Amino acid sequence: MKGRILLAGVAGFLGCHLARRFLGEGYEVVGIDNFVTGTEANAAWLAGDPAFSLVSHDICRPLSVGDGFDGVLHLASPASPPDFLRLPIETLEAGSLGTRNLLELALRNGARFLLASTSEVYGDPEVHPQPEGYWGNVNPIGPRSCYDEGKRCAETLFFDYHRQH
């Protein structure tokens, strides 16, 4: 076994394919999803692998998944406009509370952390493509802001954990 990975958002399109890749490379994968937007079918085709286990859980709630993780990957969030417009609070919490819970798990385990973010953190950009030095044109109270601000919060938490720990 190469190592142990926790993958939040395993029932999403990217999450299930990334889990499959890690399993194929010899990792043990613990997948977490609350199935708000991910589908059980995406996680079901991983279930036949003995190195895969699925935990039905909302990352915005305290995590009890054990320890021994080498990597924590955060891909959990509604990501399409119909989903985050329908679930604005859940979307914002995935970026804030969910990120904090996963960062705490990674810190406790000394694990590497991968955060899936988006160019949406720049808002409605006035520059295309956006270079890393571009700070954006953000509307913090618009109908899409739950997604944009959730991802911005996640990036801020990520760098604050990096600087502090």
TIVO-2410 file (N, C-alpha, C; in nm, 3 decimals):
# residues 165
REC num residu      c1      c2      c3 atome chaine
REC   1      M   0.085  -0.118   0.000     N      A
REC   1      M   0.000   0.000   0.000    CA      A
REC   1      M   0.090   0.124   0.000     C      A
REC   2      K   0.068   0.213  -0.093     N      A
REC   2      K   0.150   0.335  -0.106    CA      A
REC   2      K   0.121   0.438   0.002     C      A
REC   3      G  -0.003   0.444   0.049     N      A
REC   3      G  -0.042   0.544   0.147    CA      A
REC   3      G  -0.192   0.548   0.160     C      A
REC   4      R  -0.238   0.636   0.247     N      A
REC   4      R  -0.381   0.647   0.275    CA      A
REC   4      R  -0.428   0.788   0.241     C      A
REC   5      I  -0.533   0.798   0.160     N      A
REC   5      I  -0.586   0.925   0.111    CA      A
REC   5      I  -0.730   0.942   0.157     C      A
REC   6      L  -0.763   1.061   0.204     N      A
REC   6      L  -0.903   1.097   0.229    CA      A
REC   6      L  -0.944   1.191   0.117     C      A
REC   7      L  -1.051   1.158   0.048     N      A
REC   7      L  -1.097   1.237  -0.065    CA      A
REC   7      L  -1.240   1.282  -0.039     C      A
REC   8      A  -1.257   1.411  -0.009     N      A
REC   8      A  -1.389   1.469   0.014    CA      A
REC   8      A  -1.448   1.512  -0.120     C      A
REC   9      G  -1.571   1.472  -0.145     N      A
REC   9      G  -1.635   1.498  -0.273    CA      A
REC   9      G  -1.616   1.383  -0.369     C      A
REC  10      V  -1.604   1.262  -0.315     N      A
REC  10      V  -1.572   1.144  -0.396    CA      A
REC  10      V  -1.685   1.106  -0.492     C      A
REC  11      A  -1.808   1.149  -0.467     N      A
REC  11      A  -1.919   1.112  -0.554    CA      A
REC  11      A  -1.942   1.212  -0.667     C      A
REC  12      G  -1.856   1.312  -0.676     N      A
REC  12      G  -1.862   1.406  -0.787    CA      A
REC  12      G  -1.784   1.353  -0.906     C      A
REC  13      F  -1.796   1.421  -1.019     N      A
REC  13      F  -1.730   1.378  -1.142    CA      A
REC  13      F  -1.578   1.369  -1.123     C      A
REC  14      L  -1.517   1.476  -1.076     N      A
REC  14      L  -1.371   1.475  -1.058    CA      A
REC  14      L  -1.330   1.382  -0.945     C      A
REC  15      G  -1.405   1.384  -0.835     N      A
REC  15      G  -1.369   1.303  -0.718    CA      A
REC  15      G  -1.364   1.155  -0.747     C      A
REC  16      C  -1.463   1.103  -0.817     N      A
REC  16      C  -1.465   0.958  -0.842    CA      A
REC  16      C  -1.353   0.917  -0.937     C      A
REC  17      H  -1.322   1.001  -1.035     N      A
REC  17      H  -1.213   0.967  -1.126    CA      A
REC  17      H  -1.077   0.978  -1.059     C      A
REC  18      L  -1.061   1.076  -0.971     N      A
REC  18      L  -0.936   1.090  -0.897    CA      A
REC  18      L  -0.918   0.973  -0.800     C      A
REC  19      A  -1.027   0.933  -0.735     N      A
REC  19      A  -1.020   0.816  -0.645    CA      A
REC  19      A  -0.980   0.692  -0.723     C      A
REC  20      R  -1.036   0.674  -0.839     N      A
REC  20      R  -1.001   0.558  -0.922    CA      A
REC  20      R  -0.852   0.559  -0.958     C      A
REC  21      R  -0.800   0.676  -0.988     N      A
REC  21      R  -0.658   0.689  -1.021    CA      A
REC  21      R  -0.571   0.651  -0.901     C      A
REC  22      F  -0.605   0.704  -0.781     N      A
REC  22      F  -0.528   0.670  -0.662    CA      A
REC  22      F  -0.535   0.521  -0.631     C      A
REC  23      L  -0.651   0.462  -0.644     N      A
REC  23      L  -0.665   0.318  -0.620    CA      A
REC  23      L  -0.578   0.240  -0.719     C      A
REC  24      G  -0.578   0.281  -0.844     N      A
REC  24      G  -0.498   0.215  -0.945    CA      A
REC  24      G  -0.349   0.225  -0.919     C      A
REC  25      E  -0.308   0.329  -0.846     N      A
REC  25      E  -0.167   0.346  -0.813    CA      A
REC  25      E  -0.130   0.281  -0.680     C      A
REC  26      G  -0.226   0.212  -0.617     N      A
REC  26      G  -0.195   0.136  -0.496    CA      A
REC  26      G  -0.221   0.208  -0.364     C      A
REC  27      Y  -0.297   0.315  -0.367     N      A
REC  27      Y  -0.332   0.385  -0.243    CA      A
REC  27      Y  -0.461   0.329  -0.184     C      A
REC  28      E  -0.475   0.342  -0.053     N      A
REC  28      E  -0.603   0.319   0.013    CA      A
REC  28      E  -0.676   0.452   0.008     C      A
REC  29      V  -0.804   0.451  -0.028     N      A
REC  29      V  -0.883   0.574  -0.041    CA      A
REC  29      V  -1.006   0.565   0.048     C      A
REC  30      V  -1.020   0.664   0.135     N      A
REC  30      V  -1.143   0.683   0.212    CA      A
REC  30      V  -1.215   0.800   0.146     C      A
REC  31      G  -1.329   0.771   0.087     N      A
REC  31      G  -1.407   0.873   0.019    CA      A
REC  31      G  -1.519   0.924   0.108     C      A
REC  32      I  -1.536   1.054   0.110     N      A
REC  32      I  -1.644   1.117   0.188    CA      A
REC  32      I  -1.733   1.194   0.092     C      A
REC  33      D  -1.863   1.181   0.111     N      A
REC  33      D  -1.958   1.261   0.034    CA      A
REC  33      D  -2.091   1.263   0.109     C      A
REC  34      N  -2.165   1.373   0.096     N      A
REC  34      N  -2.298   1.378   0.156    CA      A
REC  34      N  -2.407   1.360   0.050     C      A
REC  35      F  -2.367   1.341  -0.075     N      A
REC  35      F  -2.456   1.313  -0.188    CA      A
REC  35      F  -2.559   1.422  -0.213     C      A
REC  36      V  -2.526   1.545  -0.177     N      A
REC  36      V  -2.615   1.656  -0.206    CA      A
REC  36      V  -2.614   1.685  -0.357     C      A
REC  37      T  -2.495   1.680  -0.417     N      A
REC  37      T  -2.486   1.696  -0.562    CA      A
REC  37      T  -2.414   1.579  -0.628     C      A
REC  38      G  -2.329   1.510  -0.558     N      A
REC  38      G  -2.263   1.392  -0.611    CA      A
REC  38      G  -2.362   1.277  -0.619     C      A
REC  39      T  -2.332   1.180  -0.702     N      A
REC  39      T  -2.426   1.068  -0.718    CA      A
REC  39      T  -2.368   0.940  -0.658     C      A
REC  40      E  -2.456   0.862  -0.602     N      A
REC  40      E  -2.413   0.734  -0.544    CA      A
REC  40      E  -2.355   0.642  -0.651     C      A
REC  41      A  -2.402   0.655  -0.774     N      A
REC  41      A  -2.349   0.572  -0.883    CA      A
REC  41      A  -2.201   0.602  -0.907     C      A
REC  42      N  -2.160   0.728  -0.892     N      A
REC  42      N  -2.018   0.762  -0.911    CA      A
REC  42      N  -1.930   0.693  -0.808     C      A
REC  43      A  -1.980   0.681  -0.686     N      A
REC  43      A  -1.902   0.615  -0.581    CA      A
REC  43      A  -1.919   0.463  -0.586     C      A
REC  44      A  -2.032   0.415  -0.636     N      A
REC  44      A  -2.062   0.272  -0.635    CA      A
REC  44      A  -1.961   0.192  -0.717     C      A
REC  45      W  -1.915   0.245  -0.829     N      A
REC  45      W  -1.822   0.166  -0.911    CA      A
REC  45      W  -1.683   0.159  -0.849     C      A
REC  46      L  -1.661   0.233  -0.741     N      A
REC  46      L  -1.535   0.221  -0.665    CA      A
REC  46      L  -1.547   0.117  -0.554     C      A
REC  47      A  -1.670   0.087  -0.515     N      A
REC  47      A  -1.696   0.003  -0.398    CA      A
REC  47      A  -1.640  -0.139  -0.411     C      A
REC  48      G  -1.620  -0.187  -0.530     N      A
REC  48      G  -1.566  -0.322  -0.548    CA      A
REC  48      G  -1.418  -0.334  -0.514     C      A
REC  49      D  -1.351  -0.223  -0.497     N      A
REC  49      D  -1.208  -0.226  -0.465    CA      A
REC  49      D  -1.191  -0.236  -0.314     C      A
REC  50      P  -1.122  -0.338  -0.265     N      A
REC  50      P  -1.106  -0.354  -0.120    CA      A
REC  50      P  -1.026  -0.241  -0.053     C      A
REC  51      A  -0.955  -0.160  -0.132     N      A
REC  51      A  -0.878  -0.048  -0.076    CA      A
REC  51      A  -0.961   0.080  -0.069     C      A
REC  52      F  -1.091   0.069  -0.104     N      A
REC  52      F  -1.179   0.186  -0.102    CA      A
REC  52      F  -1.285   0.170   0.005     C      A
REC  53      S  -1.308   0.275   0.081     N      A
REC  53      S  -1.422   0.278   0.173    CA      A
REC  53      S  -1.492   0.411   0.158     C      A
REC  54      L  -1.623   0.406   0.172     N      A
REC  54      L  -1.707   0.524   0.153    CA      A
REC  54      L  -1.771   0.563   0.284     C      A
REC  55      V  -1.763   0.691   0.316     N      A
REC  55      V  -1.826   0.745   0.436    CA      A
REC  55      V  -1.927   0.850   0.390     C      A
REC  56      S  -2.054   0.827   0.421     N      A
REC  56      S  -2.158   0.924   0.391    CA      A
REC  56      S  -2.159   1.028   0.503     C      A
REC  57      H  -2.109   1.147   0.472     N      A
REC  57      H  -2.091   1.248   0.577    CA      A
REC  57      H  -2.082   1.387   0.514     C      A
REC  58      D  -2.130   1.486   0.587     N      A
REC  58      D  -2.120   1.626   0.548    CA      A
REC  58      D  -1.992   1.682   0.611     C      A
REC  59      I  -1.897   1.727   0.530     N      A
REC  59      I  -1.769   1.776   0.583    CA      A
REC  59      I  -1.785   1.901   0.669     C      A
REC  60      C  -1.901   1.962   0.667     N      A
REC  60      C  -1.925   2.081   0.749    CA      A
REC  60      C  -1.953   2.044   0.894     C      A
REC  61      R  -1.968   1.917   0.919     N      A
REC  61      R  -1.987   1.866   1.056    CA      A
REC  61      R  -1.856   1.803   1.101     C      A
REC  62      P  -1.834   1.793   1.231     N      A
REC  62      P  -1.708   1.733   1.280    CA      A
REC  62      P  -1.684   1.595   1.218     C      A
REC  63      L  -1.558   1.569   1.186     N      A
REC  63      L  -1.519   1.445   1.120    CA      A
REC  63      L  -1.471   1.341   1.220     C      A
REC  64      S  -1.517   1.218   1.201     N      A
REC  64      S  -1.470   1.104   1.281    CA      A
REC  64      S  -1.432   0.992   1.185     C      A
REC  65      V  -1.322   1.009   1.116     N      A
REC  65      V  -1.282   0.912   1.015    CA      A
REC  65      V  -1.150   0.844   1.049     C      A
REC  66      G  -1.102   0.865   1.171     N      A
REC  66      G  -0.976   0.805   1.210    CA      A
REC  66      G  -0.859   0.888   1.163     C      A
REC  67      D  -0.742   0.828   1.172     N      A
REC  67      D  -0.619   0.896   1.135    CA      A
REC  67      D  -0.536   0.807   1.044     C      A
REC  68      G  -0.413   0.843   1.022     N      A
REC  68      G  -0.325   0.766   0.937    CA      A
REC  68      G  -0.329   0.811   0.792     C      A
REC  69      F  -0.374   0.933   0.766     N      A
REC  69      F  -0.383   0.982   0.628    CA      A
REC  69      F  -0.254   1.050   0.587     C      A
REC  70      D  -0.213   1.023   0.465     N      A
REC  70      D  -0.096   1.087   0.405    CA      A
REC  70      D  -0.137   1.208   0.321     C      A
REC  71      G  -0.261   1.206   0.275     N      A
REC  71      G  -0.312   1.314   0.192    CA      A
REC  71      G  -0.459   1.337   0.217     C      A
REC  72      V  -0.500   1.464   0.212     N      A
REC  72      V  -0.640   1.503   0.225    CA      A
REC  72      V  -0.671   1.589   0.102     C      A
REC  73      L  -0.771   1.548   0.026     N      A
REC  73      L  -0.809   1.621  -0.094    CA      A
REC  73      L  -0.950   1.676  -0.077     C      A
REC  74      H  -0.964   1.806  -0.097     N      A
REC  74      H  -1.093   1.874  -0.078    CA      A
REC  74      H  -1.151   1.912  -0.214     C      A
REC  75      L  -1.244   1.829  -0.262     N      A
REC  75      L  -1.316   1.856  -0.385    CA      A
REC  75      L  -1.465   1.872  -0.358     C      A
REC  76      A  -1.503   1.883  -0.232     N      A
REC  76      A  -1.645   1.883  -0.194    CA      A
REC  76      A  -1.705   2.022  -0.200     C      A
REC  77      S  -1.799   2.041  -0.290     N      A
REC  77      S  -1.877   2.164  -0.299    CA      A
REC  77      S  -1.972   2.154  -0.416     C      A
REC  78      P  -2.095   2.202  -0.399     N      A
REC  78      P  -2.177   2.218  -0.519    CA      A
REC  78      P  -2.102   2.311  -0.614     C      A
REC  79      A  -2.095   2.276  -0.742     N      A
REC  79      A  -2.011   2.352  -0.834    CA      A
REC  79      A  -2.083   2.403  -0.958     C      A
REC  80      S  -2.207   2.364  -0.979     N      A
REC  80      S  -2.278   2.416  -1.095    CA      A
REC  80      S  -2.379   2.521  -1.049     C      A
REC  81      P  -2.401   2.624  -1.131     N      A
REC  81      P  -2.493   2.731  -1.089    CA      A
REC  81      P  -2.630   2.682  -1.041     C      A
REC  82      P  -2.695   2.586  -1.108     N      A
REC  82      P  -2.825   2.543  -1.055    CA      A
REC  82      P  -2.813   2.486  -0.913     C      A
REC  83      D  -2.702   2.414  -0.886     N      A
REC  83      D  -2.684   2.355  -0.753    CA      A
REC  83      D  -2.653   2.460  -0.648     C      A
REC  84      F  -2.556   2.550  -0.675     N      A
REC  84      F  -2.525   2.644  -0.570    CA      A
REC  84      F  -2.628   2.754  -0.556     C      A
REC  85      L  -2.711   2.779  -0.657     N      A
REC  85      L  -2.822   2.873  -0.640    CA      A
REC  85      L  -2.934   2.810  -0.556     C      A
REC  86      R  -2.946   2.678  -0.565     N      A
REC  86      R  -3.046   2.604  -0.486    CA      A
REC  86      R  -2.997   2.581  -0.344     C      A
REC  87      L  -2.865   2.572  -0.326     N      A
REC  87      L  -2.804   2.539  -0.196    CA      A
REC  87      L  -2.700   2.643  -0.156     C      A
REC  88      P  -2.738   2.770  -0.144     N      A
REC  88      P  -2.637   2.873  -0.120    CA      A
REC  88      P  -2.565   2.860   0.015     C      A
REC  89      I  -2.637   2.828   0.119     N      A
REC  89      I  -2.575   2.818   0.251    CA      A
REC  89      I  -2.483   2.696   0.257     C      A
REC  90      E  -2.529   2.584   0.205     N      A
REC  90      E  -2.448   2.463   0.203    CA      A
REC  90      E  -2.320   2.484   0.120     C      A
REC  91      T  -2.331   2.560   0.012     N      A
REC  91      T  -2.216   2.588  -0.073    CA      A
REC  91      T  -2.113   2.672   0.001     C      A
REC  92      L  -2.160   2.778   0.066     N      A
REC  92      L  -2.069   2.863   0.143    CA      A
REC  92      L  -2.005   2.786   0.258     C      A
REC  93      E  -2.083   2.702   0.325     N      A
REC  93      E  -2.028   2.623   0.436    CA      A
REC  93      E  -1.924   2.521   0.389     C      A
REC  94      A  -1.941   2.464   0.271     N      A
REC  94      A  -1.841   2.368   0.220    CA      A
REC  94      A  -1.705   2.437   0.204     C      A
REC  95      G  -1.708   2.564   0.162     N      A
REC  95      G  -1.585   2.639   0.146    CA      A
REC  95      G  -1.526   2.689   0.277     C      A
REC  96      S  -1.610   2.710   0.376     N      A
REC  96      S  -1.561   2.765   0.503    CA      A
REC  96      S  -1.548   2.655   0.609     C      A
REC  97      L  -1.657   2.610   0.665     N      A
REC  97      L  -1.652   2.508   0.770    CA      A
REC  97      L  -1.592   2.377   0.720     C      A
REC  98      G  -1.630   2.336   0.600     N      A
REC  98      G  -1.577   2.211   0.545    CA      A
REC  98      G  -1.426   2.217   0.526     C      A
REC  99      T  -1.379   2.329   0.475     N      A
REC  99      T  -1.235   2.345   0.456    CA      A
REC  99      T  -1.164   2.341   0.590     C      A
REC 100      R  -1.218   2.410   0.689     N      A
REC 100      R  -1.154   2.411   0.822    CA      A
REC 100      R  -1.147   2.270   0.880     C      A
REC 101      N  -1.256   2.195   0.871     N      A
REC 101      N  -1.256   2.058   0.924    CA      A
REC 101      N  -1.152   1.970   0.854     C      A
REC 102      L  -1.141   1.984   0.723     N      A
REC 102      L  -1.044   1.903   0.648    CA      A
REC 102      L  -0.901   1.947   0.675     C      A
REC 103      L  -0.879   2.078   0.690     N      A
REC 103      L  -0.745   2.126   0.724    CA      A
REC 103      L  -0.703   2.077   0.862     C      A
REC 104      E  -0.795   2.074   0.957     N      A
REC 104      E  -0.764   2.023   1.091    CA      A
REC 104      E  -0.725   1.875   1.084     C      A
REC 105      L  -0.796   1.799   1.003     N      A
REC 105      L  -0.764   1.657   0.985    CA      A
REC 105      L  -0.624   1.641   0.924     C      A
REC 106      A  -0.595   1.720   0.822     N      A
REC 106      A  -0.464   1.714   0.758    CA      A
REC 106      A  -0.354   1.753   0.857     C      A
REC 107      L  -0.378   1.856   0.934     N      A
REC 107      L  -0.279   1.902   1.031    CA      A
REC 107      L  -0.253   1.794   1.136     C      A
REC 108      R  -0.360   1.735   1.188     N      A
REC 108      R  -0.347   1.629   1.289    CA      A
REC 108      R  -0.268   1.509   1.236     C      A
REC 109      N  -0.279   1.484   1.107     N      A
REC 109      N  -0.214   1.368   1.045    CA      A
REC 109      N  -0.079   1.401   0.981     C      A
REC 110      G  -0.044   1.527   0.979     N      A
REC 110      G   0.078   1.565   0.907    CA      A
REC 110      G   0.066   1.535   0.759     C      A
REC 111      A  -0.056   1.544   0.706     N      A
REC 111      A  -0.085   1.505   0.568    CA      A
REC 111      A  -0.074   1.625   0.474     C      A
REC 112      R  -0.043   1.594   0.350     N      A
REC 112      R  -0.047   1.696   0.244    CA      A
REC 112      R  -0.193   1.727   0.216     C      A
REC 113      F  -0.220   1.850   0.170     N      A
REC 113      F  -0.357   1.896   0.148    CA      A
REC 113      F  -0.369   1.952   0.007     C      A
REC 114      L  -0.473   1.908  -0.064     N      A
REC 114      L  -0.503   1.962  -0.196    CA      A
REC 114      L  -0.640   2.026  -0.190     C      A
REC 115      L  -0.648   2.151  -0.232     N      A
REC 115      L  -0.774   2.224  -0.237    CA      A
REC 115      L  -0.811   2.249  -0.382     C      A
REC 116      A  -0.928   2.205  -0.422     N      A
REC 116      A  -0.978   2.236  -0.556    CA      A
REC 116      A  -1.050   2.369  -0.548     C      A
REC 117      S  -0.997   2.468  -0.619     N      A
REC 117      S  -1.058   2.600  -0.620    CA      A
REC 117      S  -1.106   2.632  -0.760     C      A
REC 118      T  -1.123   2.760  -0.791     N      A
REC 118      T  -1.182   2.800  -0.918    CA      A
REC 118      T  -1.144   2.943  -0.951     C      A
REC 119      S  -1.147   2.975  -1.078     N      A
REC 119      S  -1.123   3.114  -1.118    CA      A
REC 119      S  -1.239   3.204  -1.075     C      A
REC 120      E  -1.348   3.145  -1.029     N      A
REC 120      E  -1.462   3.224  -0.980    CA      A
REC 120      E  -1.424   3.310  -0.860     C      A
REC 121      V  -1.312   3.281  -0.795     N      A
REC 121      V  -1.269   3.365  -0.682    CA      A
REC 121      V  -1.240   3.507  -0.728     C      A
REC 122      Y  -1.217   3.526  -0.859     N      A
REC 122      Y  -1.192   3.659  -0.913    CA      A
REC 122      Y  -1.322   3.734  -0.942     C      A
REC 123      G  -1.436   3.668  -0.928     N      A
REC 123      G  -1.563   3.731  -0.960    CA      A
REC 123      G  -1.581   3.744  -1.110     C      A
REC 124      D  -1.640   3.854  -1.152     N      A
REC 124      D  -1.662   3.882  -1.293    CA      A
REC 124      D  -1.539   3.958  -1.342     C      A
REC 125      P  -1.440   3.888  -1.393     N      A
REC 125      P  -1.310   3.950  -1.421    CA      A
REC 125      P  -1.315   4.055  -1.532     C      A
REC 126      E  -1.232   4.155  -1.514     N      A
REC 126      E  -1.214   4.257  -1.617    CA      A
REC 126      E  -1.091   4.225  -1.701     C      A
REC 127      V  -1.017   4.120  -1.664     N      A
REC 127      V  -0.895   4.078  -1.733    CA      A
REC 127      V  -0.908   3.931  -1.768     C      A
REC 128      H  -0.876   3.895  -1.893     N      A
REC 128      H  -0.882   3.755  -1.937    CA      A
REC 128      H  -0.751   3.718  -2.004     C      A
REC 129      P  -0.687   3.608  -1.974     N      A
REC 129      P  -0.709   3.527  -1.855    CA      A
REC 129      P  -0.657   3.601  -1.731     C      A
REC 130      Q  -0.698   3.555  -1.615     N      A
REC 130      Q  -0.660   3.621  -1.491    CA      A
REC 130      Q  -0.524   3.572  -1.443     C      A
REC 131      P  -0.426   3.664  -1.431     N      A
REC 131      P  -0.298   3.623  -1.372    CA      A
REC 131      P  -0.312   3.615  -1.220     C      A
REC 132      E  -0.221   3.546  -1.155     N      A
REC 132      E  -0.229   3.529  -1.009    CA      A
REC 132      E  -0.227   3.663  -0.935     C      A
REC 133      G  -0.169   3.766  -0.992     N      A
REC 133      G  -0.163   3.896  -0.926    CA      A
REC 133      G  -0.291   3.977  -0.939     C      A
REC 134      Y  -0.387   3.928  -1.017     N      A
REC 134      Y  -0.514   4.001  -1.035    CA      A
REC 134      Y  -0.606   3.971  -0.918     C      A
REC 135      W  -0.656   4.072  -0.850     N      A
REC 135      W  -0.735   4.053  -0.729    CA      A
REC 135      W  -0.884   4.043  -0.756     C      A
REC 136      G  -0.927   4.072  -0.876     N      A
REC 136      G  -1.065   4.044  -0.912    CA      A
REC 136      G  -1.161   4.161  -0.909     C      A
REC 137      N  -1.284   4.127  -0.940     N      A
REC 137      N  -1.396   4.220  -0.947    CA      A
REC 137      N  -1.514   4.147  -0.883     C      A
REC 138      V  -1.514   4.142  -0.750     N      A
REC 138      V  -1.601   4.053  -0.675    CA      A
REC 138      V  -1.726   4.124  -0.624     C      A
REC 139      N  -1.838   4.055  -0.636     N      A
REC 139      N  -1.963   4.100  -0.576    CA      A
REC 139      N  -1.992   4.005  -0.460     C      A
REC 140      P  -1.970   4.048  -0.334     N      A
REC 140      P  -1.986   3.956  -0.220    CA      A
REC 140      P  -2.130   3.929  -0.180     C      A
REC 141      I  -2.227   3.992  -0.245     N      A
REC 141      I  -2.367   3.969  -0.207    CA      A
REC 141      I  -2.456   3.928  -0.325     C      A
REC 142      G  -2.397   3.898  -0.438     N      A
REC 142      G  -2.475   3.856  -0.555    CA      A
REC 142      G  -2.526   3.714  -0.540     C      A
REC 143      P  -2.612   3.670  -0.631     N      A
REC 143      P  -2.669   3.535  -0.622    CA      A
REC 143      P  -2.566   3.422  -0.635     C      A
REC 144      R  -2.453   3.448  -0.700     N      A
REC 144      R  -2.349   3.347  -0.716    CA      A
REC 144      R  -2.242   3.357  -0.608     C      A
REC 145      S  -2.252   3.457  -0.522     N      A
REC 145      S  -2.144   3.484  -0.426    CA      A
REC 145      S  -2.122   3.370  -0.327     C      A
REC 146      C  -2.222   3.287  -0.303     N      A
REC 146      C  -2.202   3.174  -0.210    CA      A
REC 146      C  -2.089   3.085  -0.259     C      A
REC 147      Y  -2.081   3.063  -0.389     N      A
REC 147      Y  -1.975   2.980  -0.446    CA      A
REC 147      Y  -1.843   3.055  -0.449     C      A
REC 148      D  -1.846   3.176  -0.504     N      A
REC 148      D  -1.724   3.256  -0.516    CA      A
REC 148      D  -1.661   3.283  -0.380     C      A
REC 149      E  -1.740   3.328  -0.284     N      A
REC 149      E  -1.689   3.363  -0.152    CA      A
REC 149      E  -1.651   3.239  -0.072     C      A
REC 150      G  -1.722   3.129  -0.093     N      A
REC 150      G  -1.685   3.004  -0.027    CA      A
REC 150      G  -1.547   2.958  -0.070     C      A
REC 151      K  -1.521   2.967  -0.200     N      A
REC 151      K  -1.389   2.929  -0.252    CA      A
REC 151      K  -1.282   3.029  -0.207     C      A
REC 152      R  -1.317   3.158  -0.202     N      A
REC 152      R  -1.221   3.259  -0.154    CA      A
REC 152      R  -1.186   3.232  -0.007     C      A
REC 153      C  -1.288   3.199   0.072     N      A
REC 153      C  -1.264   3.166   0.213    CA      A
REC 153      C  -1.176   3.043   0.225     C      A
REC 154      A  -1.201   2.943   0.142     N      A
REC 154      A  -1.121   2.821   0.145    CA      A
REC 154      A  -0.975   2.853   0.114     C      A
REC 155      E  -0.950   2.937   0.013     N      A
REC 155      E  -0.812   2.973  -0.020    CA      A
REC 155      E  -0.746   3.050   0.094     C      A
REC 156      T  -0.821   3.140   0.158     N      A
REC 156      T  -0.767   3.216   0.271    CA      A
REC 156      T  -0.732   3.123   0.386     C      A
REC 157      L  -0.824   3.032   0.421     N      A
REC 157      L  -0.795   2.936   0.529    CA      A
REC 157      L  -0.673   2.852   0.496     C      A
REC 158      F  -0.665   2.805   0.372     N      A
REC 158      F  -0.552   2.724   0.329    CA      A
REC 158      F  -0.420   2.797   0.354     C      A
REC 159      F  -0.412   2.923   0.310     N      A
REC 159      F  -0.287   2.997   0.328    CA      A
REC 159      F  -0.263   3.037   0.473     C      A
REC 160      D  -0.368   3.063   0.549     N      A
REC 160      D  -0.350   3.094   0.690    CA      A
REC 160      D  -0.298   2.971   0.766     C      A
REC 161      Y  -0.347   2.853   0.734     N      A
REC 161      Y  -0.295   2.730   0.794    CA      A
REC 161      Y  -0.148   2.709   0.754     C      A
REC 162      H  -0.120   2.736   0.628     N      A
REC 162      H   0.019   2.721   0.581    CA      A
REC 162      H   0.112   2.815   0.659     C      A
REC 163      R   0.071   2.940   0.672     N      A
REC 163      R   0.156   3.036   0.742    CA      A
REC 163      R   0.168   3.006   0.892     C      A
REC 164      Q   0.060   2.964   0.953     N      A
REC 164      Q   0.059   2.942   1.098    CA      A
REC 164      Q   0.118   2.808   1.139     C      A
REC 165      H   0.104   2.706   1.053     N      A
REC 165      H   0.148   2.572   1.093    CA      A
REC 165      H   0.260   2.523   1.005     C      A
***
